[in-house]
């Protein structure tokens, strides 16, 4: 199982996902941001949000 290191806060990950000029980096931040929020374990909706972010 992946572990999210505490280098950046959830808020900072979200900010970087929204404001990154590099689309690839933005999607990486978004995926990590979703995981940091518990998206992979949020019943039926979490996996779909994560999969959509990675697409």
BELNOR-V547054 format. One record per pair of residues at least 4 apart in sequence whose ideal C-beta (glycine too) atoms are under 6 Angstrom apart, sorted by sequence separation. I is the first residue (numbers start at 1). GAP is how many residues later the second one is. If there is no record, write none. Layout:
[[I;GAP] [I;GAP]]
//
This chain:
[[8;4] [15;4] [16;4] [29;4] [35;4] [38;4] [42;4] [8;5] [20;5] [34;5] [35;5] [20;6] [40;6] [39;7] [17;9] [39;10] [40;10] [39;11] [17;12] [16;13] [17;13] [34;15] [13;16] [17;16] [34;16] [13;19] [14;19] [34;19] [13;20] [31;22] [13;23] [30;23] [31;23] [10;26] [4;31] [4;32]]
//
